[in-house]
């Protein structure tokens, strides 16, 4: 997270993100841009699952398509777990310089 914050302050990157956002008609920040491929994996899983639903069991594409659905299911589960871990680390303060307990104790020392 700290790296993203540092990179996000880069003027050239900000200009590029503004250009991308302008072309798409919306604001684009670095986090949303980096998350797009992850979201696409979920879309690919749903598309492959739908294709498998309409593919005859005896068709030559059925077995590879079934394997693809299984692989995408595992990949999406792994991505979801990593996303949850990342959010938890941010909530616990591990993405920053100190944990919530350290910040609380620092605040209480400064108040005294």
N, CA, C and O of each residue as an XYZ file, in Angstrom:
448
protein
N       0.818     -1.188      0.000
C       0.000      0.000      0.000
C       0.867      1.261      0.000
O       0.548      2.240     -0.675
N       1.951      1.231      0.750
C       2.817      2.394      0.811
C       3.393      2.699     -0.569
O       3.510      3.863     -0.952
N       3.750      1.657     -1.311
C       4.287      1.839     -2.658
C       3.255      2.504     -3.560
O       3.586      3.414     -4.321
N       1.999      2.050     -3.476
C       0.942      2.662     -4.283
C       0.760      4.131     -3.940
O       0.534      4.955     -4.827
N       0.857      4.461     -2.660
C       0.738      5.859     -2.251
C       1.866      6.690     -2.835
O       1.641      7.800     -3.316
N       3.080      6.156     -2.795
C       4.241      6.866     -3.326
C       4.124      7.039     -4.830
O       4.335      8.132     -5.355
N       3.787      5.956     -5.521
C       3.655      6.013     -6.982
C       2.509      6.933     -7.370
O       2.590      7.645     -8.371
N       1.436      6.918     -6.574
C       0.269      7.744     -6.870
C       0.546      9.231     -6.824
O      -0.231     10.021     -7.360
N       1.638      9.627     -6.194
C       1.995     11.039     -6.105
C       2.804     11.522     -7.316
O       3.051     12.719     -7.462
N       3.209     10.597     -8.171
C       4.001     10.931     -9.346
C       3.169     11.766    -10.317
O       2.082     11.354    -10.722
N       3.675     12.930    -10.685
C       2.942     13.864    -11.542
C       2.654     13.278    -12.926
O       1.562     13.462    -13.464
N       3.631     12.575    -13.502
C       3.425     11.984    -14.820
C       2.341     10.918    -14.781
O       1.518     10.823    -15.692
N       2.346     10.117    -13.720
C       1.326      9.084    -13.579
C      -0.051      9.713    -13.390
O      -1.034      9.244    -13.965
N      -0.124     10.765    -12.593
C      -1.399     11.462    -12.399
C      -1.938     11.971    -13.732
O      -3.132     11.859    -14.009
N      -1.056     12.529    -14.551
C      -1.479     13.037    -15.859
C      -1.986     11.903    -16.741
O      -2.991     12.054    -17.435
N      -1.293     10.769    -16.716
C      -1.722      9.612    -17.497
C      -3.083      9.105    -17.031
O      -3.950      8.801    -17.851
N      -3.270      9.015    -15.723
C      -4.556      8.554    -15.180
C      -5.685      9.510    -15.540
O      -6.800      9.076    -15.829
N      -5.402     10.804    -15.523
C      -6.411     11.781    -15.927
C      -6.766     11.616    -17.398
O      -7.935     11.721    -17.771
N      -5.762     11.357    -18.236
C      -6.004     11.137    -19.659
C      -6.857      9.892    -19.887
O      -7.805      9.918    -20.671
N      -6.516      8.805    -19.200
C      -7.294      7.564    -19.308
C      -8.724      7.806    -18.839
O      -9.683      7.392    -19.490
N      -8.850      8.476    -17.711
C     -10.182      8.776    -17.181
C     -10.981      9.656    -18.105
O     -12.186      9.461    -18.261
N     -10.328     10.629    -18.728
C     -11.013     11.524    -19.664
C     -11.528     10.749    -20.868
O     -12.649     10.974    -21.323
N     -10.710      9.835    -21.386
C     -11.116      9.031    -22.544
C     -12.285      8.108    -22.201
O     -13.134      7.835    -23.050
N     -12.327      7.633    -20.966
C     -13.388      6.716    -20.547
C     -14.592      7.454    -19.973
O     -15.621      6.837    -19.698
N     -14.475      8.750    -19.793
C     -15.576      9.528    -19.262
C     -15.804      9.355    -17.770
O     -16.921      9.541    -17.287
N     -14.761      9.003    -17.041
C     -14.868      8.848    -15.596
C     -13.500      9.062    -14.972
O     -12.478      9.045    -15.658
N     -13.497      9.261    -13.679
C     -12.216      9.410    -12.996
C     -11.580      8.035    -12.810
O     -12.271      7.050    -12.550
N     -10.293      7.980    -12.942
C      -9.563      6.727    -12.805
C      -8.406      6.946    -11.848
O      -7.558      7.812    -12.062
N      -8.384      6.151    -10.792
C      -7.237      6.195     -9.893
C      -6.424      4.920    -10.104
O      -6.874      3.989    -10.772
N      -5.250      4.890     -9.540
C      -4.333      3.775     -9.754
C      -4.913      2.461     -9.233
O      -4.780      1.423     -9.881
N      -5.551      2.503     -8.071
C      -6.119      1.272     -7.501
C      -7.178      0.661     -8.415
O      -7.164     -0.547     -8.650
N      -8.088      1.473     -8.931
C      -9.137      0.926     -9.796
C      -8.552      0.406    -11.109
O      -9.035     -0.582    -11.663
N      -7.523      1.068    -11.592
C      -6.880      0.618    -12.823
C      -6.186     -0.727    -12.620
O      -6.231     -1.589    -13.498
N      -5.552     -0.907    -11.476
C      -4.864     -2.159    -11.189
C      -5.830     -3.296    -10.887
O      -5.484     -4.467    -11.048
N      -7.038     -2.956    -10.450
C      -8.000     -4.001    -10.105
C      -8.794     -4.507    -11.312
O      -9.452     -5.542    -11.215
N      -8.749     -3.822    -12.411
C      -9.517     -4.233    -13.596
C      -9.233     -5.668    -14.045
O     -10.181     -6.417    -14.279
N      -7.984     -6.079    -14.176
C      -7.738     -7.470    -14.601
C      -8.296     -8.493    -13.618
O      -8.729     -9.572    -14.023
N      -8.287     -8.160    -12.335
C      -8.823     -9.072    -11.328
C     -10.329     -9.227    -11.528
O     -10.859    -10.337    -11.473
N     -11.009     -8.116    -11.758
C     -12.452     -8.178    -12.003
C     -12.762     -8.947    -13.281
O     -13.770     -9.650    -13.362
N     -11.904     -8.812    -14.264
C     -12.129     -9.529    -15.526
C     -12.083    -11.041    -15.336
O     -12.795    -11.777    -16.020
N     -11.247    -11.504    -14.408
C     -11.177    -12.948    -14.148
C     -12.536    -13.484    -13.719
O     -12.926    -14.579    -14.123
N     -13.254    -12.728    -12.913
C     -14.601    -13.133    -12.499
C     -15.536    -13.184    -13.700
O     -16.359    -14.090    -13.824
N     -15.399    -12.206    -14.575
C     -16.231    -12.183    -15.787
C     -15.893    -13.372    -16.683
O     -16.792    -14.015    -17.227
N     -14.617    -13.665    -16.838
C     -14.214    -14.803    -17.678
C     -14.759    -16.111    -17.120
O     -15.177    -16.987    -17.877
N     -14.754    -16.244    -15.787
C     -15.291    -17.442    -15.158
C     -16.769    -17.597    -15.499
O     -17.212    -18.683    -15.873
N     -17.527    -16.522    -15.373
C     -18.959    -16.591    -15.660
C     -19.233    -16.907    -17.132
O     -20.159    -17.655    -17.448
N     -18.433    -16.341    -18.020
C     -18.590    -16.615    -19.453
C     -18.280    -18.078    -19.748
O     -19.039    -18.746    -20.450
N     -17.172    -18.572    -19.216
C     -16.790    -19.972    -19.451
C     -17.831    -20.924    -18.875
O     -18.144    -21.948    -19.483
N     -18.360    -20.592    -17.716
C     -19.381    -21.424    -17.077
C     -20.641    -21.472    -17.947
O     -21.249    -22.529    -18.112
N     -21.019    -20.340    -18.490
C     -22.190    -20.268    -19.372
C     -21.950    -21.057    -20.659
O     -22.844    -21.754    -21.139
N     -20.744    -20.946    -21.213
C     -20.412    -21.708    -22.427
C     -20.485    -23.211    -22.163
O     -20.982    -23.971    -22.994
N     -19.987    -23.631    -21.006
C     -20.019    -25.048    -20.652
C     -21.457    -25.542    -20.515
O     -21.777    -26.673    -20.883
N     -22.303    -24.689    -19.989
C     -23.714    -25.046    -19.818
C     -24.364    -25.395    -21.155
O     -25.217    -26.279    -21.219
N     -23.966    -24.710    -22.212
C     -24.568    -24.911    -23.530
C     -23.723    -25.784    -24.465
O     -24.035    -25.911    -25.649
N     -22.662    -26.379    -23.933
C     -21.820    -27.255    -24.744
C     -22.210    -28.709    -24.493
O     -22.223    -29.172    -23.353
N     -22.525    -29.415    -25.560
C     -22.912    -30.823    -25.465
C     -21.798    -31.617    -24.786
O     -20.617    -31.405    -25.064
N     -22.179    -32.530    -23.895
C     -21.205    -33.322    -23.143
C     -20.309    -34.155    -24.052
O     -19.187    -34.491    -23.675
N     -20.792    -34.490    -25.237
C     -19.998    -35.298    -26.169
C     -19.146    -34.461    -27.112
O     -18.362    -35.007    -27.888
N     -19.291    -33.156    -27.053
C     -18.530    -32.269    -27.951
C     -17.069    -32.235    -27.520
O     -16.762    -32.342    -26.333
N     -16.179    -32.088    -28.483
C     -14.733    -32.092    -28.215
C     -14.300    -30.950    -27.293
O     -13.286    -31.066    -26.604
N     -15.051    -29.859    -27.272
C     -14.695    -28.708    -26.436
C     -15.146    -28.859    -24.988
O     -14.732    -28.072    -24.136
N     -15.978    -29.842    -24.690
C     -16.539    -29.958    -23.353
C     -15.472    -30.192    -22.284
O     -15.464    -29.502    -21.264
N     -14.584    -31.141    -22.500
C     -13.559    -31.452    -21.487
C     -12.613    -30.274    -21.234
O     -12.384    -29.925    -20.076
N     -12.054    -29.647    -22.287
C     -11.170    -28.501    -22.018
C     -11.918    -27.317    -21.389
O     -11.366    -26.590    -20.563
N     -13.165    -27.138    -21.789
C     -13.956    -26.046    -21.230
C     -14.264    -26.309    -19.756
O     -14.260    -25.386    -18.941
N     -14.528    -27.553    -19.427
C     -14.767    -27.939    -18.039
C     -13.509    -27.697    -17.192
O     -13.590    -27.221    -16.059
N     -12.366    -28.030    -17.756
C     -11.099    -27.798    -17.052
C     -10.866    -26.296    -16.857
O     -10.401    -25.870    -15.800
N     -11.186    -25.505    -17.870
C     -11.045    -24.052    -17.777
C     -11.923    -23.496    -16.658
O     -11.474    -22.662    -15.872
N     -13.163    -23.952    -16.583
C     -14.072    -23.487    -15.537
C     -13.495    -23.822    -14.156
O     -13.512    -22.986    -13.253
N     -12.987    -25.041    -14.001
C     -12.394    -25.438    -12.718
C     -11.189    -24.568    -12.372
O     -11.041    -24.129    -11.231
N     -10.329    -24.320    -13.358
C      -9.130    -23.498    -13.117
C      -9.506    -22.062    -12.762
O      -8.914    -21.472    -11.858
N     -10.482    -21.499    -13.464
C     -10.914    -20.133    -13.178
C     -11.588    -20.048    -11.813
O     -11.456    -19.039    -11.120
N     -12.304    -21.089    -11.422
C     -12.929    -21.119    -10.104
C     -11.841    -21.055     -9.018
O     -11.958    -20.291     -8.060
N     -10.800    -21.851     -9.177
C      -9.695    -21.844     -8.210
C      -8.966    -20.501     -8.195
O      -8.629    -19.977     -7.132
N      -8.729    -19.960     -9.370
C      -8.048    -18.667     -9.475
C      -8.860    -17.571     -8.794
O      -8.312    -16.757     -8.052
N     -10.169    -17.552     -9.049
C     -11.017    -16.536     -8.428
C     -11.066    -16.685     -6.919
O     -11.076    -15.688     -6.197
N     -11.098    -17.919     -6.436
C     -11.083    -18.141     -4.982
C      -9.784    -17.617     -4.386
O      -9.791    -16.994     -3.324
N      -8.673    -17.868     -5.065
C      -7.373    -17.395     -4.597
C      -7.317    -15.867     -4.611
O      -6.825    -15.258     -3.661
N      -7.813    -15.249     -5.674
C      -7.830    -13.787     -5.759
C      -8.703    -13.177     -4.678
O      -8.335    -12.165     -4.082
N      -9.858    -13.782     -4.417
C     -10.742    -13.290     -3.360
C     -10.067    -13.367     -1.997
O     -10.177    -12.447     -1.186
N      -9.364    -14.475     -1.751
C      -8.682    -14.642     -0.479
C      -7.571    -13.589     -0.319
O      -7.420    -13.003      0.753
N      -6.806    -13.355     -1.379
C      -5.732    -12.361     -1.309
C      -6.290    -10.951     -1.149
O      -5.708    -10.128     -0.443
N      -7.415    -10.672     -1.804
C      -8.040     -9.357     -1.671
C      -8.520     -9.160     -0.233
O      -8.348     -8.083      0.336
N      -9.118    -10.192      0.353
C      -9.581    -10.112      1.743
C      -8.413     -9.931      2.701
O      -8.496     -9.141      3.641
N      -7.323    -10.661      2.467
C      -6.125    -10.506      3.313
C      -5.572     -9.100      3.220
O      -5.165     -8.519      4.226
N      -5.555     -8.549      2.013
C      -5.041     -7.203      1.809
C      -5.898     -6.177      2.539
O      -5.371     -5.268      3.180
N      -7.221     -6.321      2.444
C      -8.118     -5.396      3.145
C      -7.937     -5.514      4.653
O      -7.953     -4.512      5.367
N      -7.766     -6.735      5.131
C      -7.571     -6.950      6.557
C      -6.270     -6.305      7.025
O      -6.226     -5.708      8.100
N      -5.217     -6.422      6.226
C      -3.942     -5.803      6.594
C      -4.083     -4.291      6.673
O      -3.520     -3.655      7.564
N      -4.833     -3.718      5.741
C      -5.040     -2.275      5.764
C      -5.835     -1.887      7.000
O      -5.523     -0.897      7.661
N      -6.869     -2.673      7.314
C      -7.684     -2.380      8.498
C      -6.872     -2.494      9.778
O      -7.087     -1.739     10.725
N      -5.936     -3.441      9.806
C      -5.106     -3.637     10.992
C      -3.923     -2.688     11.035
O      -3.182     -2.650     12.017
N      -3.751     -1.931      9.978
C      -2.691     -0.945      9.965
C      -1.366     -1.454      9.466
O      -0.363     -0.747      9.562
N      -1.329     -2.675      8.928
C      -0.058     -3.222      8.460
C       0.342     -2.640      7.125
O       1.485     -2.797      6.696
N      -0.589     -1.965      6.459
C      -0.239     -1.320      5.202
C       0.448      0.004      5.425
O       1.045      0.561      4.505
N       0.366      0.523      6.664
C       0.972      1.795      6.986
C       2.210      1.621      7.822
O       2.838      0.563      7.824
N       2.554      2.678      8.537
C       3.798      2.650      9.297
C       3.637      2.073     10.693
O       4.623      1.664     11.307
N       2.400      2.031     11.211
C       2.216      1.503     12.550
C       0.862      0.826     12.662
O      -0.038      1.072     11.859
N       0.729     -0.027     13.663
C      -0.534     -0.723     13.877
C      -1.492      0.186     14.619
O      -1.062      1.195     15.179
N      -2.803     -0.143     14.642
C      -3.762      0.689     15.369
C      -3.399      0.806     16.846
O      -3.579      1.873     17.434
N      -2.893     -0.262     17.459
C      -2.508     -0.211     18.871
C      -1.362      0.765     19.082
O      -1.350      1.514     20.059
N      -0.399      0.757     18.165
C       0.720      1.682     18.281
C       0.241      3.117     18.129
O       0.696      4.002     18.853
N      -0.677      3.357     17.193
C      -1.197      4.711     16.995
C      -1.967      5.163     18.215
O      -1.839      6.315     18.631
N      -2.772      4.273     18.805
C      -3.545      4.606     19.991
C      -2.619      4.958     21.141
O      -2.852      5.949     21.834
N      -1.570      4.168     21.362
C      -0.649      4.459     22.450
C       0.123      5.750     22.180
O       0.443      6.482     23.116
N       0.428      6.040     20.903
C       1.109      7.285     20.577
C       0.197      8.477     20.878
O       0.655      9.496     21.394
N      -1.116      8.346     20.549
C      -2.063      9.422     20.822
C      -2.195      9.657     22.299
O      -2.207     10.800     22.754
N      -2.297      8.558     23.072
C      -2.482      8.721     24.518
C      -1.249      9.357     25.147
O      -1.394     10.123     26.100
N      -0.046      9.077     24.662
C       1.171      9.702     25.185
C       1.205     11.174     24.848
O       1.661     11.984     25.655
N       0.726     11.540     23.657
C       0.779     12.953     23.270
C      -0.266     13.778     23.997
O      -0.094     14.987     24.156
N      -1.364     13.142     24.449
C      -2.423     13.855     25.166
C      -1.981     14.158     26.584
O      -2.345     15.200     27.131
N      -1.197     13.264     27.199
C      -0.760     13.442     28.602
C       0.124     14.587     28.780
O       0.567     14.857     29.897
